[in-house]
Amino acid sequence: RKESSAASDVYKRQLQAQGYLPSRELATAAFLALRLARPLLLEGAPGTGKTAIAAALAGALGRPLIRLQCYEGLDLAAAAYEWNYARQMLEIRLAQAGERQRTADELFDRRFLIERPLLETLTTTPAPVLLIDELDRADAPFEAFLLEFLADFQLTIPELGPITAATPPLVVLTSNRSR
């Protein structure tokens, strides 16, 4: 207990150095989220600093910040990844011009993926701080997908298989309690 209290104070000072003035309770919660590799859920009214702590944590830890802004209708393509169909079609045209056929395996290669925040979180080194902002605005099916993602920090792309984070990111979820 004494050790975690001292570590919490160190965290509090690191956040203050980033220009964020956390309460002792918030600094302790952030410390525990990082130590336990579990998401930190922050609820409160707009403008109370929920989003700002994610940026302060990223700065204090020397990690990149990746933000996923939630909204009604948010889907996998906007949150995780999508295929770059235009580039795939260009590759097909170039192959036809050279009279060489492209196989499906060649067209569904990682170089044709457009990474969105969730996939970017899994592939970024060092492990980033992932801000999932205004979670309460997302639809229930997306929330279910997100729970699965957060459980293992893994995303399965049918054409490629599972992609897992080498090191779990620090996740900050915010909610305005709008529902």
N, C-alpha and C positions, 0 to 999 in steps of 0.2 A: 504494500500500500504506500509506504514511504517513497519507494522507488518510482511508482507511477505518478505520485504527486510531484516529485522533482522533475520528471520527464514532462509532465503537463505544464509546469512553469517554464521549462525551456521552450516548449511549443508556443506558449503564450508570448514569450519574448520574440521568437522568430516571426510570428504573425504581426506583432507590433512593429518589427523592423520593416515589414512590407506595407505599413500604413493602415493595418487593420487592428482594431482594438477589441479583442474578444473577451468575453467573460471567462472566468476560470472554468465554469461548467462546459462552455463551448470548446475551449482549448483541450479540456480533458476528453470530451466526446471525439474531437478530431484525432487526438493522440490514439485513442482506443480503436477508432476506425482503421487507422493506418496499421497499428500493431496487430489487430485481429484480421486484417484484410477483408473488412466488411464495409458495405456502403454506409454513408452518413446521410440520414434523412433530416432535412431542416424544413420546418413548417412555420409559416408566419405571414403577416401582411406584406404586400408589396413595399419595397423600399426599406426593408429592415436589414439589408446586408447579406442575405442568403447567397446571392450570386457572387458577391465580392469575396466571400471567404474562400471560394474555390480558387479564384485568381491569387489570393494571398497564400494559400497552401501551395499552389504550383510554384510561386516565386520562392517561398521559404524552403521548399524541398528541391528546387532546381530542376523541376520537371515541366514538360510542356502541358498546356491546358487545352483540352479538347471539349467543345461545347455541343451538346445536342439540345436544341430548343424544341420542346414538345408543343404540339398543337393538334386540334381535332383533325383526323384523317391522316395523321403521320403513318407512313407505311415503311416496309422493309427497304425499299429502294432509296428512300430519302434518309433513312436512319443508318443503314448498314452498308449496302453496296448496290451497284447496278453494273450491268455489262455495257461496255462502250460499243454499241452496235454500229455506229458510224465507222469506227476504226476497224471493226471486224469486217464490214462490207468492203472497205478499202483494201484490206488484206486479200479478200476473195477476188476482187477485181485485179489486183496486182498479180495474184497467182494465175488467174485466167490469161492475163496478157503474157505471162511467161510460160503458159501451157503446163502449169503444175497445179495439181489439185491440193487444196487445203483439207486436212481432216478435222473432224469436230474437236479432237483433243488439242489440236494446234490453235483452234479458234476460241476455245474456252480455257485459255491460259491466264495466269495472274496479270500479265501485262495488259490484258484487256479489261481489267476490273477498274471501276471508278470507286475508290474508297470513300465512304461516308463516315461520320463520326464513330460508329460502333466498330467497324472493321479497322479504321485507323487506330483506335484505342488498342486493339489486339496486336498491331504490327509496329507500333511506335516504341522506340527505345531511347531513353529509359522509360519505364512504365509511366504513363502520363497521369494527370489528374483529369478524370472525366466528369464534367458537369452535365447532369441531366436536369435541365431547367424546366420548371413548371410542369412536372409530371402529371398533375391533376388535369391538365388539358388534353392529354392523350386518351385515345379510346381504350376500352377494356381489352380487346384482342392484342393491341400493341403492348399494353401493360403486362399481359401474360407472356408475350415473347420476351419482354425485357427482364422479367423475373428469371426466365430460363437462362438468358444471357448472363445475368449477374451471378447466378448460382455457380457456373463453371468458368466464366470469362472465356466462352467458346462460342463460335458461330459456325454453322455448317452451310457451306455453299454446295448445292447438289452436284455441280459439275466438277468440283475440286475436292470436296470432303471437308472435314472439320479444320478450323483454324483456331488455335488456342493461344492465349497470351502467355509469353514466357514467364513474366512476372505480373501478378495481379495489379491493376491500376488502383489508385485511390478514387473512389466514386463518391461524388456529392450529388444527392438528389434534392431538389427543392420543390416545394408545394406552397401555393397561396391559399390552400384549403377552400378552393372554389367549389368543390363537390365532396 
